[in-house]
Amino acid sequence: MKRAASEGFLQRFTRRVRSGIVHNWLLIYLVLLITGTFFLTRSSSSRDEGVWDELDGQGVAYARDGEVVNIDLSSSMLYSREPKESTFQPFFSKRPMVLWSTDFYVSPIYDLKHLLGPLGVKFIDKSLSDTCERTKTCANGIRVLNRHNAMTLTQATIDAFYKEYKDDPEIKKVDAFVCFYPVSLCRLYAPFNKSLILIASHRYELGQTDHWSAWNRQLTELAADPKNIIAATNKYDAEYIKYFTGLQPYVIPSYCGYITVKYNPVRRGFLLSAGRDRRVWNAFLTQYDAVCEAMNCSMDLQPLRRKYPSYSYRDIASHQGIVHVPHQVSAMSLFEQYRMNIPIFFPSVELLSNWQLKYMVMPERTLAGVDGSRSAYSAIQPHPSQKDTPNPNNDRELHAIKFWLKFADFYQLPYIVYYDSFDDLVRKMESSNLEYISLRMHWHNEVFREELMAKWRHILTTVAQHSPHHPE
């Protein structure tokens, strides 16, 4: 059919992108740059307010005279509520690759199953998580190992496990063992002489603090073996491992593509995600409410866990955005919210660093913080190559806190809105173009998935090359 003569360039370009003709994402960003003025916030000062600062920084609902006005994004440029069909062909079509997991968190391995399953990867999942019933993956019947001795592995446990399982038919099928939390659990599988995929989702010494130096030596040996992969789910933990070992791990983030719900803010107001400590919620809301009243704002903000003690993805995607006070440098919930294209607000590095120094708002940044204390040093010395780098476990000096917080997930992802104060937060909640932010997040997710799959193809190829089963 002949195109209408009135169709503009941007509409033709959009259709070509949707149909797969244009694959150069740099061109997409160029078009965004050229046309950005059409999507600016209702306040002309938004660019100066940091919405566009990528390092520091299914409808959209706006309040108008007490009424929520919905802007349907299903017809917006390049945006679709429907999840994109997988474009990845099976990597192993003749013989699947088999990965074994025994982890204390269900989310990372659940995410990995969804991501790699279509490539022909099979999983033996024997979870030690106390929430494993939700995913029906509990390690029922596993021998030798339990939730206590798995977290603090000893050589006696490792030897006993190998003796029990060295001739086990299920273990013999395995091409690689994958470990997230604690990553030191992969010590259990080293005697089997199969590939180890170590992806730290938290500080890597967890479970081995009493034998940290010995764990460093073993980790260095494992990294020197080409069949193994040393990685982290986030840049913070990758740099943390580098600080103590000199190694440079891969950064393999979570994707959370199992979520098909998309941003559809039909409910007025924002949600507050402020960790598990209700004192943080209350202190934050007290100051927010005072500033909001002084500025005569109408932006409702409610703690997520108070609003929804048990929530669905659709619940949180139905609000205008989520304001964060993080309790950790990396969390699956952030990636879930980002994949749903929900506009997200975080304190700036400067503001969060000061909060950490004064109030310890991120207790889970360090293992000492988890135990309720504030450390100024680490139990071991850094790698010689890192002697001039501030100590990552120092929660007593601002320069050290600020140096390390910049590696947190929420300062690595683009299109997050950063606030420098409560006044700044209120202004940005009122003026930010949430539709445009959500749209940009959607585009970034598409590019991110391609890049992540390329990393996993490399990892799976490495494992296949060193597996006696030769998956193909």
BELJOUR-V545004 format. One record per residue. N is the residue number from 1. SS is DSSP state (a for helix, b for strand, c for the rest). Layout:
# BELJOUR-V545004
n={N & N}
ss={SS & SS}
This chain:
# BELJOUR-V545004
n={1 & 2 & 3 & 4 & 5 & 6 & 7 & 8 & 9 & 10 & 11 & 12 & 13 & 14 & 15 & 16 & 17 & 18 & 19 & 20 & 21 & 22 & 23 & 24 & 25 & 26 & 27 & 28 & 29 & 30 & 31 & 32 & 33 & 34 & 35 & 36 & 37 & 38 & 39 & 40 & 41 & 42 & 43 & 44 & 45 & 46 & 47 & 48 & 49 & 50 & 51 & 52 & 53 & 54 & 55 & 56 & 57 & 58 & 59 & 60 & 61 & 62 & 63 & 64 & 65 & 66 & 67 & 68 & 69 & 70 & 71 & 72 & 73 & 74 & 75 & 76 & 77 & 78 & 79 & 80 & 81 & 82 & 83 & 84 & 85 & 86 & 87 & 88 & 89 & 90 & 91 & 92 & 93 & 94 & 95 & 96 & 97 & 98 & 99 & 100 & 101 & 102 & 103 & 104 & 105 & 106 & 107 & 108 & 109 & 110 & 111 & 112 & 113 & 114 & 115 & 116 & 117 & 118 & 119 & 120 & 121 & 122 & 123 & 124 & 125 & 126 & 127 & 128 & 129 & 130 & 131 & 132 & 133 & 134 & 135 & 136 & 137 & 138 & 139 & 140 & 141 & 142 & 143 & 144 & 145 & 146 & 147 & 148 & 149 & 150 & 151 & 152 & 153 & 154 & 155 & 156 & 157 & 158 & 159 & 160 & 161 & 162 & 163 & 164 & 165 & 166 & 167 & 168 & 169 & 170 & 171 & 172 & 173 & 174 & 175 & 176 & 177 & 178 & 179 & 180 & 181 & 182 & 183 & 184 & 185 & 186 & 187 & 188 & 189 & 190 & 191 & 192 & 193 & 194 & 195 & 196 & 197 & 198 & 199 & 200 & 201 & 202 & 203 & 204 & 205 & 206 & 207 & 208 & 209 & 210 & 211 & 212 & 213 & 214 & 215 & 216 & 217 & 218 & 219 & 220 & 221 & 222 & 223 & 224 & 225 & 226 & 227 & 228 & 229 & 230 & 231 & 232 & 233 & 234 & 235 & 236 & 237 & 238 & 239 & 240 & 241 & 242 & 243 & 244 & 245 & 246 & 247 & 248 & 249 & 250 & 251 & 252 & 253 & 254 & 255 & 256 & 257 & 258 & 259 & 260 & 261 & 262 & 263 & 264 & 265 & 266 & 267 & 268 & 269 & 270 & 271 & 272 & 273 & 274 & 275 & 276 & 277 & 278 & 279 & 280 & 281 & 282 & 283 & 284 & 285 & 286 & 287 & 288 & 289 & 290 & 291 & 292 & 293 & 294 & 295 & 296 & 297 & 298 & 299 & 300 & 301 & 302 & 303 & 304 & 305 & 306 & 307 & 308 & 309 & 310 & 311 & 312 & 313 & 314 & 315 & 316 & 317 & 318 & 319 & 320 & 321 & 322 & 323 & 324 & 325 & 326 & 327 & 328 & 329 & 330 & 331 & 332 & 333 & 334 & 335 & 336 & 337 & 338 & 339 & 340 & 341 & 342 & 343 & 344 & 345 & 346 & 347 & 348 & 349 & 350 & 351 & 352 & 353 & 354 & 355 & 356 & 357 & 358 & 359 & 360 & 361 & 362 & 363 & 364 & 365 & 366 & 367 & 368 & 369 & 370 & 371 & 372 & 373 & 374 & 375 & 376 & 377 & 378 & 379 & 380 & 381 & 382 & 383 & 384 & 385 & 386 & 387 & 388 & 389 & 390 & 391 & 392 & 393 & 394 & 395 & 396 & 397 & 398 & 399 & 400 & 401 & 402 & 403 & 404 & 405 & 406 & 407 & 408 & 409 & 410 & 411 & 412 & 413 & 414 & 415 & 416 & 417 & 418 & 419 & 420 & 421 & 422 & 423 & 424 & 425 & 426 & 427 & 428 & 429 & 430 & 431 & 432 & 433 & 434 & 435 & 436 & 437 & 438 & 439 & 440 & 441 & 442 & 443 & 444 & 445 & 446 & 447 & 448 & 449 & 450 & 451 & 452 & 453 & 454 & 455 & 456 & 457 & 458 & 459 & 460 & 461 & 462 & 463 & 464 & 465 & 466 & 467 & 468 & 469 & 470 & 471 & 472}
ss={c & c & c & c & c & c & c & c & a & a & a & a & a & a & a & a & a & a & a & c & c & c & c & c & a & a & a & a & a & a & a & a & a & a & a & a & a & a & a & c & c & c & c & c & c & c & c & c & c & c & c & c & c & c & c & c & c & c & b & b & b & b & b & b & c & c & b & b & b & b & b & c & c & c & c & c & c & c & c & c & c & c & c & c & c & c & c & c & c & c & c & c & c & c & c & c & b & b & b & b & b & c & c & c & c & c & a & a & a & a & a & a & a & a & a & a & a & a & a & c & b & b & b & b & b & c & b & c & c & c & c & a & a & a & c & c & c & b & c & c & c & c & c & c & c & c & a & a & a & a & a & c & c & c & a & a & a & a & a & a & a & a & a & a & a & c & c & c & a & a & a & a & c & c & c & b & b & b & b & c & c & c & a & a & a & a & a & a & a & a & a & a & c & c & b & b & b & b & b & b & c & c & c & c & c & c & c & c & a & a & a & a & a & a & a & a & a & a & a & a & a & a & a & a & c & c & c & c & b & b & b & b & c & c & a & a & a & a & a & a & a & a & a & a & a & c & c & c & c & b & b & c & c & c & c & c & c & c & c & c & c & c & c & b & c & c & c & c & c & b & b & b & b & c & c & c & c & a & a & a & a & a & a & a & a & a & a & a & a & a & a & a & a & a & c & c & c & c & c & c & b & b & b & a & a & a & a & c & c & c & c & c & a & a & a & a & a & c & c & c & b & b & b & b & c & c & c & c & c & c & c & a & a & a & a & a & a & a & a & c & c & c & c & b & b & b & b & c & a & a & a & a & a & a & a & a & a & a & a & c & c & c & a & a & a & c & a & a & a & a & c & c & c & c & c & c & c & c & c & c & c & c & c & a & a & a & c & c & c & c & c & c & c & c & c & c & c & a & a & a & a & a & a & a & a & c & c & c & a & a & a & c & c & c & c & c & b & b & b & c & c & a & a & a & a & a & a & a & a & a & a & c & c & a & a & a & a & a & a & a & a & a & a & a & a & a & a & a & a & a & a & a & a & a & a & a & a & a & a & a & a & a & a & a & a & a & c & c & c & c & c & c}
